[in-house]
Amino acid sequence: MNILKKIEIQEKKNENKVKIKRGRIIKIGLYDRKEPIIGIGLKNKKNKIGLKISKRRAKVIFYIPRRGHMIKEINVFWDKKKN
């Protein structure tokens, strides 16, 4: 069996386990990546939105200012616990 096929099947299994309680699906294009990040946006209190990504196993927290649409801070945290 192809290694890429195995990874694809594993990603599908991981996606099924993710439960969406609240939030909306967000698509973000980053400068470093060719593919945009797609995930579930969870609203926080202090004008920040947390993004959970099951496929790439990353958390993205970015700041949205009150005026304008520019995103000032983008921090990417990779989850090492899930392997």
C-alpha positions in Angstrom: 0.0 0.0 0.0 1.2 3.5 -0.9 2.5 5.6 2.1 0.5 8.7 0.9 -2.7 6.6 0.8 -2.1 5.4 4.4 -1.6 9.1 5.5 -4.8 10.1 3.7 -6.9 7.3 5.4 -5.4 8.3 8.8 -6.4 12.0 8.2 -9.9 11.0 7.4 -10.1 9.0 10.7 -8.9 12.0 12.7 -11.3 14.3 11.0 -14.3 12.2 12.0 -13.3 12.4 15.7 -13.5 16.3 15.7 -16.7 17.6 17.3 -17.9 21.1 16.3 -19.6 22.6 19.3 -19.6 26.2 18.2 -17.9 28.4 15.6 -17.7 28.7 11.9 -15.4 27.3 9.2 -12.6 29.7 8.3 -10.2 29.7 5.4 -6.9 31.6 5.9 -4.1 32.0 3.3 -0.7 32.4 4.9 2.4 33.7 3.1 4.5 30.7 4.0 2.1 28.0 2.8 0.9 27.3 -0.7 -2.4 25.8 0.5 -4.7 27.9 2.7 -5.4 26.6 6.2 -9.0 25.5 6.7 -10.4 25.0 10.2 -13.0 25.8 12.8 -12.9 29.3 14.3 -13.7 29.6 18.0 -14.4 33.0 19.4 -12.5 34.2 22.5 -13.2 37.2 24.7 -10.3 39.5 23.9 -10.8 40.0 20.1 -8.9 36.9 19.3 -10.0 33.9 17.3 -8.6 30.5 17.9 -8.5 28.1 15.0 -8.4 24.3 15.4 -7.1 22.3 12.4 -7.5 18.5 12.6 -5.7 17.8 9.2 -2.5 19.6 9.9 -2.8 19.3 13.7 -2.1 23.0 14.4 -3.6 25.8 16.4 -3.6 29.3 14.9 -4.5 32.3 17.1 -4.7 35.6 15.3 -5.6 39.1 16.4 -8.4 41.0 14.6 -8.3 44.8 15.2 -11.6 46.7 15.6 -11.1 48.9 12.6 -9.9 47.5 9.2 -9.4 43.9 8.1 -5.7 43.5 8.6 -4.4 40.6 10.7 -1.5 41.8 12.8 -0.4 38.7 14.6 -0.4 35.1 13.4 1.1 32.5 15.7 1.2 28.9 14.7 1.4 26.3 17.4 2.0 22.7 16.3 0.4 20.0 18.5 3.1 17.5 19.3 1.0 15.5 21.8 -1.2 14.0 19.1 1.8 12.8 17.1 
